[in-house]
Amino acid sequence: MRPPTIGLCLLALSAAAQVLAQTPPPSTSTREACRSSAMSLCRTEALSGDRAAVRACMIKNFDRATPECQAAMKAAQAKAMAAKPTDPAAKQP
């Protein structure tokens, strides 16, 4: 049996590279995704360290944030909404 040729190895590596290129990047946290937007849109609040003020400022400036930050903020909101029970009658005392 002949060992694989260099051409077959290159073909396999090329196919693997194409698969990896199509794989979406891992999700990043909202903090990482919005760092640059927070520093440009809410600099005073960000430098103060007041997380509530930064959050309020970022919500106010949502339309001006980077697309990555907007996506991360939407994902965080969806996650928070999914964690909240929506039906008060569903709660058991």
Backbone bond lengths (Angstrom), bond angles and torsions (degrees), N, CA, C in turn:
res aa  C-N    CA-C-N  psi(-1)  N-CA   C-N-CA  omega(-1)  CA-C   N-CA-C  phi
1 M - - - 1.458 - - 1.528 108.79 -
2 R 1.328 115.62 133.92 1.459 120.37 -179.44 1.515 110.87 -83.93
3 P 1.325 117.70 140.73 1.466 119.59 174.50 1.529 109.52 -67.76
4 P 1.332 117.67 155.95 1.465 120.37 -179.38 1.525 110.41 -59.49
5 T 1.290 115.12 143.69 1.454 119.48 179.43 1.518 109.81 -83.25
6 I 1.314 114.13 166.15 1.469 119.79 179.38 1.532 109.80 -61.20
7 G 1.312 117.50 -35.64 1.465 120.75 179.93 1.516 112.35 -60.97
8 L 1.335 116.45 -42.18 1.471 119.48 178.52 1.519 110.79 -66.32
9 C 1.318 117.00 -38.90 1.465 120.47 178.56 1.525 110.57 -63.83
10 L 1.342 116.41 -43.20 1.464 119.80 178.58 1.524 111.27 -64.37
11 L 1.318 116.52 -38.34 1.460 120.65 177.84 1.530 111.11 -62.63
12 A 1.328 116.29 -43.20 1.465 120.67 179.05 1.527 110.75 -65.15
13 L 1.323 117.10 -41.93 1.469 120.42 178.69 1.521 111.15 -65.23
14 S 1.325 116.78 -38.04 1.457 120.82 178.39 1.528 111.12 -63.94
15 A 1.326 116.00 -43.24 1.464 119.90 178.64 1.525 110.92 -63.81
16 A 1.329 116.19 -41.57 1.464 119.48 178.96 1.523 110.98 -64.33
17 A 1.323 117.32 -39.29 1.467 121.10 179.21 1.525 110.62 -63.47
18 Q 1.336 117.28 -38.50 1.463 120.21 179.09 1.521 111.44 -66.28
19 V 1.309 117.16 -39.65 1.463 120.89 178.58 1.526 109.80 -64.89
20 L 1.329 116.85 -45.08 1.461 120.19 179.93 1.517 111.63 -64.81
21 A 1.324 117.80 -34.95 1.462 120.74 179.33 1.517 111.29 -66.98
22 Q 1.334 118.13 -27.78 1.454 121.44 -179.29 1.519 112.53 -86.86
23 T 1.313 117.35 -12.59 1.453 120.98 -179.45 1.525 108.86 -75.65
24 P 1.329 118.86 127.81 1.460 119.99 -179.82 1.522 110.44 -66.37
25 P 1.331 116.87 149.86 1.454 119.33 178.99 1.520 110.70 -66.27
26 P 1.320 117.81 154.19 1.462 119.16 178.40 1.522 110.13 -63.00
27 S 1.319 116.05 147.73 1.452 119.21 -179.38 1.523 110.21 -67.53
28 T 1.295 114.18 146.69 1.459 119.70 178.94 1.511 108.43 -109.57
29 S 1.284 114.80 161.37 1.458 118.31 179.08 1.523 109.81 -71.63
30 T 1.303 115.15 160.22 1.458 120.47 178.45 1.518 110.13 -60.57
31 R 1.322 116.49 -39.25 1.460 120.38 -179.14 1.526 110.49 -60.56
32 E 1.329 117.20 -46.03 1.464 120.85 -179.87 1.523 111.17 -67.04
33 A 1.317 116.92 -43.14 1.464 121.46 -176.89 1.523 111.97 -68.21
34 C 1.321 116.89 -28.79 1.464 120.61 -173.82 1.531 114.21 -105.90
35 R 1.316 117.17 4.05 1.474 119.62 -176.86 1.526 111.76 -55.73
36 S 1.325 118.23 -49.94 1.472 120.05 -177.01 1.529 110.78 -67.31
37 S 1.324 117.33 -38.97 1.466 119.86 178.31 1.522 110.91 -65.05
38 A 1.310 116.60 -41.53 1.468 119.75 179.72 1.521 111.03 -63.09
39 M 1.326 116.26 -40.82 1.465 119.08 -178.91 1.523 111.91 -70.62
40 S 1.334 117.89 -29.88 1.463 118.59 179.87 1.529 112.36 -88.95
41 L 1.318 118.09 -33.93 1.465 120.38 -175.95 1.526 113.42 -95.83
42 C 1.333 117.25 -28.98 1.467 121.49 -173.30 1.528 109.95 -134.00
43 R 1.308 116.53 46.75 1.459 122.14 -173.06 1.530 112.72 -57.57
44 T 1.299 117.46 -47.49 1.467 120.68 -177.82 1.524 111.17 -60.64
45 E 1.317 115.63 -45.65 1.459 120.40 -179.73 1.533 110.91 -66.07
46 A 1.328 116.36 -41.39 1.463 120.39 -179.22 1.531 111.16 -64.56
47 L 1.312 116.69 -42.49 1.463 120.05 -179.53 1.523 112.09 -71.31
48 S 1.323 117.25 -24.17 1.463 120.21 179.00 1.529 111.24 -74.24
49 G 1.331 116.54 -23.48 1.460 120.28 -178.35 1.518 113.29 83.68
50 D 1.304 117.67 6.02 1.470 122.05 179.71 1.532 108.62 -82.84
51 R 1.327 115.79 98.29 1.464 120.46 -175.03 1.524 112.61 -62.38
52 A 1.326 117.00 -36.99 1.464 120.10 179.70 1.530 110.33 -65.14
53 A 1.329 116.90 -39.37 1.460 120.77 178.73 1.527 111.10 -67.87
54 V 1.322 117.04 -38.94 1.461 120.72 177.76 1.527 109.36 -64.18
55 R 1.315 116.22 -44.33 1.469 120.53 180.00 1.524 110.41 -60.47
56 A 1.322 117.16 -47.15 1.468 120.97 179.93 1.530 110.96 -61.95
57 C 1.318 116.42 -41.64 1.459 120.78 179.43 1.526 111.05 -65.76
58 M 1.327 117.15 -41.03 1.460 120.03 -179.66 1.532 111.10 -67.58
59 I 1.309 117.12 -36.79 1.467 120.16 176.64 1.525 109.70 -64.83
60 K 1.310 116.26 -41.71 1.461 121.69 179.19 1.532 111.05 -63.20
61 N 1.329 116.52 -36.60 1.467 122.17 -176.71 1.525 112.87 -103.40
62 F 1.315 117.41 23.85 1.463 122.20 -176.12 1.533 112.34 -51.03
63 D 1.328 117.36 -45.26 1.467 121.14 -176.73 1.526 113.11 -65.51
64 R 1.316 117.15 -20.90 1.463 120.93 -178.75 1.534 112.36 -96.10
65 A 1.316 117.77 -7.13 1.468 121.97 -179.60 1.526 109.98 -72.85
66 T 1.334 115.51 162.14 1.467 120.38 178.23 1.527 109.46 -64.74
67 P 1.322 117.54 156.02 1.469 120.12 177.64 1.533 112.35 -58.08
68 E 1.331 117.13 -36.37 1.465 120.51 178.67 1.526 110.71 -64.45
69 C 1.315 115.79 -41.76 1.464 120.71 178.99 1.527 110.37 -66.54
70 Q 1.320 116.71 -43.11 1.460 119.96 178.54 1.523 110.74 -59.23
71 A 1.324 116.62 -44.15 1.469 120.62 179.51 1.523 110.77 -63.38
72 A 1.332 116.96 -41.86 1.465 120.61 179.92 1.526 111.07 -66.53
73 M 1.339 116.93 -38.30 1.461 120.25 178.88 1.531 110.53 -66.99
74 K 1.330 116.83 -40.45 1.467 120.33 178.05 1.526 110.55 -64.10
75 A 1.333 116.38 -41.78 1.467 120.31 179.59 1.525 110.83 -64.84
76 A 1.330 117.10 -40.63 1.462 120.56 179.09 1.525 110.53 -65.15
77 Q 1.328 116.38 -39.35 1.473 119.99 178.71 1.521 110.30 -65.87
78 A 1.325 117.21 -43.21 1.459 120.68 179.81 1.525 110.61 -62.91
79 K 1.325 116.54 -40.03 1.465 120.89 178.78 1.532 110.64 -65.12
80 A 1.324 116.39 -41.29 1.466 120.18 179.24 1.528 110.87 -66.71
81 M 1.328 116.68 -39.17 1.464 120.04 179.86 1.531 110.65 -68.14
82 A 1.315 117.40 -35.57 1.462 121.20 179.47 1.521 111.30 -68.62
83 A 1.315 116.73 -28.86 1.460 120.90 -178.34 1.519 112.38 -80.24
84 K 1.329 117.14 -19.46 1.464 121.03 -178.64 1.522 110.47 -88.46
85 P 1.323 117.36 132.94 1.463 118.41 172.18 1.523 108.82 -70.58
86 T 1.317 116.95 133.12 1.458 120.48 -176.84 1.525 113.47 -93.23
87 D 1.306 116.78 -20.55 1.459 121.14 -177.96 1.519 110.18 -104.62
88 P 1.353 117.89 108.45 1.476 118.82 -178.80 1.535 112.26 -60.60
89 A 1.320 118.20 -25.83 1.459 120.88 -179.97 1.530 111.17 -72.62
90 A 1.332 116.30 -17.94 1.452 120.68 -178.94 1.526 111.28 -73.97
91 K 1.317 116.15 -19.91 1.469 119.55 178.87 1.520 110.53 -73.22
92 Q 1.274 116.97 134.43 1.463 122.26 177.18 1.527 108.84 -101.50
93 P 1.334 118.72 130.61 1.474 119.92 179.36 1.505 112.60 -68.05
